[in-house]
Each structure stands twice: as structure tokens, then as C-alpha cells.
Amino acid sequence: MIYLRSFLFQLYFWVWSVFTATWMVALLPLPRRFAVAALTFWSKGLFFGLRWVADVKVEVRGREYLPTGPALVAAKHQSMFDVFSQFGLLPDACFVMKKELLNVPLFGWHGLKAGMVVVDRAGHSAALKKLVRDTLEKMKEVRQVVIFPEGTRGAVGVPGDYKPGIAALYRELDLPVTPLALNCGVHWGKSFLVKPGTIVFEYLPPIPAGLKRGEFMRELQTRIDTATKALEDEGI
């Protein structure tokens, strides 16, 4: 049954995504809010597909910490769904996305239209300065900037390798950071299979502004990895 459900969900995912991305082309000349509304609609369609096709529920914990104003969210990264989901959970999610994703047909266009922060990971110090500058601009638009400190998807059960980008944003923005733990990789990881159960997103208490770099990075990784491990153990 899991193979059949996984096949049907993967089919649903691609049909739904291509369908949505195609009609969204008509929104490209319109203001950004229309693209954001369409991405929210797309994301909630994935929630529906997970629940009714793959038998995967989505649960949100720590709603009292879920940011609604300008905010910096640092999330664990295990699955594509880590990205897709936040369009349906945050009021105006803005992702830090790698430059290479702009080459993905349709997705790159809509990412630019929705105002994502694009980073060239080969740019080193210049890319880091641009990341800070662009993120400061997004904060003026009252958006929730989501960054994956690990930079790329990691395996379930493996502690993250946290990159310096999040530390630079934390220092320059002088804002609290909301850590986000999750267990998406247990149910919808890199493989074809989608495992029934409950995907949990847990927004953790914000880390206050003003900590020294080393203290902040230790606190961020400890909170995210500890909470993620607990969620993984629930789902396995």
C-alpha cells in the first residue's frame, strides 16, 4: 500500500505543481501579492494531497512563536517540503534560495516575482554582504525571511553543519531569530517513498538579539537539532 500511495502522491505533486506554476505565468505582470497568494494556494494544495493521498497529516506546534511581522526564521532542512510548507504557514514567507534554482523552469520566474532572496554561494564575502543587504530590504516589506542554516538538505538523524550566513544576518539585522524544528525527512525525504504519519513543524522560542556570534550559533544549533531529534523519534 505504501508504494501505491507514494506513486499516487508523487503523481499528484507533479501534476498539481506544474498546473499551478503554469497558470501562475498569467500573474507575472501583476503586483507581488498575487504571486504570494498563488504560492499559498499551491502549498495548501500539497497539504491536502499529503493528507488524503499519502495519509500524512501536518501538525504545527509552537504557534505562539509563529512570527506574523518582520522576522528571521532559521529552519532545519531535510526535504523539499520544508520550503513548500512555509508558504502555507507564514503570512508572507521569503526564502533565501541558491542562485542555481533560478534556472529551474517556471520555479525560477515565480521565485523572483514573489521576491525571494537569491544568494550565489560561490560569491563568498560579496555574496554574504548582498544577502544581508537584500534581507534588510525584505524586512521593510514586513516579511518573514526563512533561511536554512545548513545550506542544503541533510539526512534524518544527522546533526547539521551550520553555515555563517545566519550569523551575519543575526548580527546585522539585530533581531531575534525563530528556530524551526521539523521531521519532514522521516515522511517525505529524498526517496520516492512517502511514509504515512505526521509531519510536525515546531516553532521554538525566539533567540534574543545581541548574543555573541559563537554563543548564538551554539544556541541555535542546540535548539534546532535537539527538538528535531525528538520529532524524528516520534515519527520513526
DACOR-V756330 format. One record per residue. N is the residue number from 0. PHI is phi in whole degrees, 0 to 359 (NA if undefined). OMEGA is omega in whole degrees, 0 to 359 (NA if undefined). D_CENTER is the distance of its C-alpha to the mean C-alpha in whole Angstrom. Layout:
n=N phi=PHI omega=OMEGA d_center=D_CENTER
n=N phi=PHI omega=OMEGA d_center=D_CENTER
This chain:
n=0 phi=NA omega=182 d_center=29
n=1 phi=296 omega=179 d_center=26
n=2 phi=291 omega=179 d_center=26
n=3 phi=294 omega=179 d_center=27
n=4 phi=299 omega=181 d_center=25
n=5 phi=295 omega=179 d_center=22
n=6 phi=299 omega=182 d_center=24
n=7 phi=295 omega=179 d_center=24
n=8 phi=291 omega=179 d_center=20
n=9 phi=300 omega=176 d_center=20
n=10 phi=297 omega=178 d_center=22
n=11 phi=301 omega=182 d_center=21
n=12 phi=303 omega=184 d_center=17
n=13 phi=289 omega=179 d_center=19
n=14 phi=296 omega=180 d_center=21
n=15 phi=297 omega=183 d_center=19
n=16 phi=291 omega=180 d_center=17
n=17 phi=294 omega=178 d_center=20
n=18 phi=301 omega=182 d_center=22
n=19 phi=294 omega=181 d_center=19
n=20 phi=296 omega=181 d_center=18
n=21 phi=289 omega=181 d_center=22
n=22 phi=287 omega=176 d_center=23
n=23 phi=292 omega=177 d_center=20
n=24 phi=303 omega=179 d_center=23
n=25 phi=295 omega=182 d_center=25
n=26 phi=270 omega=185 d_center=23
n=27 phi=303 omega=179 d_center=22
n=28 phi=284 omega=185 d_center=26
n=29 phi=272 omega=178 d_center=25
n=30 phi=302 omega=186 d_center=23
n=31 phi=303 omega=185 d_center=19
n=32 phi=299 omega=179 d_center=19
n=33 phi=289 omega=177 d_center=20
n=34 phi=294 omega=179 d_center=17
n=35 phi=296 omega=178 d_center=14
n=36 phi=298 omega=180 d_center=17
n=37 phi=293 omega=178 d_center=17
n=38 phi=294 omega=175 d_center=13
n=39 phi=296 omega=177 d_center=13
n=40 phi=300 omega=178 d_center=16
n=41 phi=299 omega=181 d_center=14
n=42 phi=299 omega=180 d_center=11
n=43 phi=292 omega=173 d_center=14
n=44 phi=294 omega=176 d_center=16
n=45 phi=290 omega=175 d_center=14
n=46 phi=303 omega=180 d_center=14
n=47 phi=299 omega=181 d_center=18
n=48 phi=296 omega=178 d_center=18
n=49 phi=300 omega=184 d_center=17
n=50 phi=290 omega=191 d_center=19
n=51 phi=261 omega=177 d_center=22
n=52 phi=254 omega=185 d_center=22
n=53 phi=260 omega=181 d_center=21
n=54 phi=60 omega=177 d_center=22
n=55 phi=242 omega=176 d_center=18
n=56 phi=276 omega=175 d_center=18
n=57 phi=240 omega=181 d_center=15
n=58 phi=240 omega=178 d_center=15
n=59 phi=246 omega=177 d_center=14
n=60 phi=246 omega=180 d_center=16
n=61 phi=68 omega=181 d_center=16
n=62 phi=300 omega=179 d_center=16
n=63 phi=293 omega=178 d_center=19
n=64 phi=257 omega=181 d_center=16
n=65 phi=292 omega=186 d_center=13
n=66 phi=288 omega=178 d_center=14
n=67 phi=241 omega=177 d_center=15
n=68 phi=257 omega=177 d_center=17
n=69 phi=298 omega=187 d_center=16
n=70 phi=203 omega=175 d_center=14
n=71 phi=244 omega=182 d_center=12
n=72 phi=247 omega=178 d_center=9
n=73 phi=251 omega=189 d_center=9
n=74 phi=245 omega=169 d_center=7
n=75 phi=295 omega=183 d_center=8
n=76 phi=228 omega=180 d_center=7
n=77 phi=232 omega=192 d_center=10
n=78 phi=206 omega=172 d_center=9
n=79 phi=301 omega=184 d_center=8
n=80 phi=293 omega=175 d_center=7
n=81 phi=304 omega=180 d_center=4
n=82 phi=280 omega=186 d_center=3
n=83 phi=304 omega=187 d_center=6
n=84 phi=296 omega=188 d_center=7
n=85 phi=291 omega=174 d_center=6
n=86 phi=296 omega=181 d_center=8
n=87 phi=268 omega=184 d_center=11
n=88 phi=248 omega=181 d_center=10
n=89 phi=261 omega=182 d_center=10
n=90 phi=298 omega=183 d_center=13
n=91 phi=208 omega=185 d_center=12
n=92 phi=291 omega=176 d_center=8
n=93 phi=229 omega=185 d_center=9
n=94 phi=259 omega=168 d_center=7
n=95 phi=274 omega=185 d_center=9
n=96 phi=242 omega=181 d_center=10
n=97 phi=289 omega=186 d_center=13
n=98 phi=303 omega=184 d_center=16
n=99 phi=300 omega=181 d_center=17
n=100 phi=292 omega=177 d_center=14
n=101 phi=294 omega=181 d_center=16
n=102 phi=277 omega=179 d_center=19
n=103 phi=286 omega=182 d_center=17
n=104 phi=307 omega=179 d_center=20
n=105 phi=69 omega=183 d_center=19
n=106 phi=302 omega=180 d_center=15
n=107 phi=298 omega=179 d_center=16
n=108 phi=300 omega=184 d_center=18
n=109 phi=290 omega=176 d_center=16
n=110 phi=297 omega=178 d_center=13
n=111 phi=294 omega=181 d_center=16
n=112 phi=297 omega=180 d_center=17
n=113 phi=281 omega=173 d_center=14
n=114 phi=80 omega=177 d_center=14
n=115 phi=288 omega=175 d_center=12
n=116 phi=270 omega=183 d_center=13
n=117 phi=260 omega=181 d_center=14
n=118 phi=235 omega=175 d_center=15
n=119 phi=263 omega=187 d_center=18
n=120 phi=292 omega=177 d_center=18
n=121 phi=272 omega=185 d_center=21
n=122 phi=276 omega=176 d_center=22
n=123 phi=55 omega=188 d_center=22
n=124 phi=294 omega=179 d_center=24
n=125 phi=295 omega=179 d_center=24
n=126 phi=294 omega=180 d_center=20
n=127 phi=293 omega=178 d_center=19
n=128 phi=295 omega=179 d_center=22
n=129 phi=294 omega=178 d_center=20
n=130 phi=302 omega=180 d_center=16
n=131 phi=296 omega=182 d_center=18
n=132 phi=298 omega=181 d_center=20
n=133 phi=293 omega=180 d_center=18
n=134 phi=292 omega=176 d_center=15
n=135 phi=301 omega=178 d_center=19
n=136 phi=295 omega=180 d_center=19
n=137 phi=294 omega=179 d_center=16
n=138 phi=296 omega=178 d_center=17
n=139 phi=294 omega=179 d_center=20
n=140 phi=270 omega=180 d_center=19
n=141 phi=59 omega=181 d_center=17
n=142 phi=242 omega=176 d_center=14
n=143 phi=257 omega=182 d_center=11
n=144 phi=276 omega=182 d_center=9
n=145 phi=254 omega=178 d_center=6
n=146 phi=235 omega=175 d_center=7
n=147 phi=259 omega=186 d_center=7
n=148 phi=301 omega=179 d_center=11
n=149 phi=282 omega=177 d_center=12
n=150 phi=85 omega=181 d_center=11
n=151 phi=210 omega=182 d_center=11
n=152 phi=294 omega=178 d_center=11
n=153 phi=248 omega=180 d_center=13
n=154 phi=276 omega=177 d_center=16
n=155 phi=299 omega=177 d_center=16
n=156 phi=86 omega=182 d_center=19
n=157 phi=254 omega=178 d_center=18
n=158 phi=301 omega=184 d_center=18
n=159 phi=282 omega=172 d_center=15
n=160 phi=253 omega=190 d_center=17
n=161 phi=276 omega=184 d_center=15
n=162 phi=272 omega=187 d_center=16
n=163 phi=285 omega=183 d_center=18
n=164 phi=304 omega=181 d_center=15
n=165 phi=295 omega=179 d_center=14
n=166 phi=293 omega=179 d_center=18
n=167 phi=294 omega=178 d_center=19
n=168 phi=295 omega=180 d_center=16
n=169 phi=301 omega=182 d_center=18
n=170 phi=290 omega=187 d_center=21
n=171 phi=284 omega=181 d_center=21
n=172 phi=280 omega=181 d_center=20
n=173 phi=53 omega=179 d_center=21
n=174 phi=236 omega=171 d_center=19
n=175 phi=298 omega=177 d_center=18
n=176 phi=243 omega=178 d_center=14
n=177 phi=267 omega=177 d_center=13
n=178 phi=285 omega=179 d_center=12
n=179 phi=232 omega=175 d_center=9
n=180 phi=263 omega=182 d_center=11
n=181 phi=199 omega=178 d_center=10
n=182 phi=226 omega=184 d_center=13
n=183 phi=304 omega=184 d_center=11
n=184 phi=297 omega=179 d_center=13
n=185 phi=292 omega=187 d_center=16
n=186 phi=253 omega=180 d_center=16
n=187 phi=219 omega=182 d_center=14
n=188 phi=262 omega=183 d_center=14
n=189 phi=273 omega=183 d_center=15
n=190 phi=273 omega=179 d_center=19
n=191 phi=292 omega=187 d_center=20
n=192 phi=288 omega=173 d_center=21
n=193 phi=241 omega=187 d_center=19
n=194 phi=271 omega=178 d_center=20
n=195 phi=301 omega=179 d_center=21
n=196 phi=145 omega=183 d_center=20
n=197 phi=230 omega=171 d_center=18
n=198 phi=277 omega=182 d_center=14
n=199 phi=243 omega=169 d_center=13
n=200 phi=251 omega=181 d_center=11
n=201 phi=241 omega=176 d_center=13
n=202 phi=279 omega=185 d_center=12
n=203 phi=261 omega=179 d_center=15
n=204 phi=305 omega=181 d_center=18
n=205 phi=300 omega=172 d_center=17
n=206 phi=274 omega=185 d_center=18
n=207 phi=295 omega=177 d_center=21
n=208 phi=292 omega=171 d_center=22
n=209 phi=99 omega=178 d_center=25
n=210 phi=287 omega=174 d_center=24
n=211 phi=291 omega=187 d_center=25
n=212 phi=307 omega=183 d_center=23
n=213 phi=298 omega=180 d_center=24
n=214 phi=296 omega=179 d_center=24
n=215 phi=298 omega=183 d_center=21
n=216 phi=296 omega=178 d_center=19
n=217 phi=296 omega=181 d_center=21
n=218 phi=295 omega=181 d_center=20
n=219 phi=298 omega=183 d_center=16
n=220 phi=293 omega=180 d_center=16
n=221 phi=297 omega=181 d_center=19
n=222 phi=296 omega=184 d_center=17
n=223 phi=294 omega=185 d_center=14
n=224 phi=291 omega=179 d_center=16
n=225 phi=293 omega=180 d_center=19
n=226 phi=293 omega=179 d_center=17
n=227 phi=296 omega=179 d_center=15
n=228 phi=300 omega=179 d_center=18
n=229 phi=297 omega=179 d_center=19
n=230 phi=291 omega=177 d_center=17
n=231 phi=298 omega=181 d_center=18
n=232 phi=296 omega=176 d_center=21
n=233 phi=295 omega=189 d_center=21
n=234 phi=273 omega=183 d_center=20
n=235 phi=273 omega=NA d_center=22
